[in-house]
Amino acid sequence: MPLTTGLVVVALLASGATAHGDTVVLAIAGSVEEVLTNIRNWLMGILAGLATVFLTIGGVRRVFGSGDPGEQEKAKEAFKAAGIGYGLAALAPLVVTVLKGIVGA
């Protein structure tokens, strides 16, 4: 195994690949409003995704914790966390509107 790794390294070094010093711009924001809109979209996506994970965990705990009161309580807590997450995701546009007012965009 080490022999093949050594051969691959030698082949890569001998290939003459050079690194270019060009600057690559990954994203350009046209305005502050565009940045805040992107933040809102990311925030809503992350919160909705996490809420969905908690909803799934709560459902699995509810189904597989058939008679255990401890598991049923944990399922309820997961459902509550999912509801809070969905609520925050729904409020994300309001938060961005407040930020726009603060920034002046």
C-alpha positions in Angstrom: 0.0 0.0 0.0 2.7 2.6 0.8 4.4 1.9 -2.5 1.3 2.9 -4.5 0.9 6.0 -2.3 4.5 6.9 -3.0 4.1 6.4 -6.8 0.9 8.6 -6.8 2.8 11.4 -5.0 5.7 11.2 -7.4 3.4 11.2 -10.4 1.6 14.3 -9.1 4.8 16.1 -8.4 6.2 15.1 -11.8 3.1 16.2 -13.7 4.2 19.8 -13.5 0.9 21.1 -12.2 1.3 24.7 -11.1 -0.9 26.9 -8.9 -2.1 30.1 -10.4 -2.4 33.2 -8.2 -5.6 34.4 -9.7 -8.2 35.8 -7.3 -11.5 34.1 -7.5 -14.5 36.0 -6.2 -17.1 33.5 -5.0 -20.0 35.9 -4.2 -20.6 39.6 -4.8 -23.4 41.3 -3.0 -25.1 44.1 -4.9 -26.5 45.8 -1.8 -27.1 45.5 1.9 -30.7 44.5 1.2 -29.5 41.6 -0.9 -27.2 40.4 1.9 -30.1 40.6 4.4 -32.4 38.7 2.1 -29.7 36.0 1.7 -29.4 35.9 5.5 -33.2 35.5 5.9 -33.3 32.7 3.4 -30.4 30.8 5.0 -31.9 31.4 8.5 -35.3 30.1 7.4 -33.8 27.1 5.8 -31.6 26.1 8.7 -34.4 26.6 11.3 -36.9 24.7 9.2 -34.4 21.9 8.7 -33.6 21.6 12.4 -37.3 21.7 13.3 -38.0 18.9 10.8 -35.2 16.8 12.4 -36.8 17.4 15.9 -40.2 16.6 14.6 -38.9 13.3 13.1 -37.1 12.5 16.4 -40.3 13.2 18.4 -42.3 10.9 16.1 -39.8 8.1 16.3 -39.7 8.4 20.1 -43.5 8.5 20.2 -43.8 5.3 18.1 -41.0 3.3 19.6 -41.6 4.4 23.2 -44.9 2.6 23.3 -45.5 2.4 27.0 -42.6 4.1 28.6 -43.7 7.5 30.1 -40.1 8.8 30.0 -39.9 8.3 26.2 -43.4 9.8 25.8 -42.2 12.9 27.7 -39.1 13.1 25.6 -41.2 12.9 22.5 -43.4 15.8 23.7 -40.3 17.9 24.3 -39.0 17.1 20.8 -42.4 18.2 19.4 -42.3 21.4 21.4 -38.8 22.1 20.1 -40.0 21.5 16.6 -42.9 23.9 17.0 -40.5 26.6 18.4 -38.2 26.0 15.4 -41.0 26.4 12.9 -42.2 29.5 14.7 -38.8 31.0 14.6 -38.5 30.2 10.9 -41.8 31.9 10.3 -40.5 35.0 12.2 -37.2 35.2 10.2 -38.6 37.7 7.7 -39.7 39.9 10.6 -36.2 39.8 12.1 -34.6 40.7 8.7 -37.1 43.6 8.4 -36.0 44.9 11.8 -32.4 44.5 10.8 -33.1 46.5 7.6 -34.6 49.3 9.7 -31.5 49.3 12.0 -29.1 49.3 9.1 -31.1 51.7 7.0 -31.4 49.6 3.9 
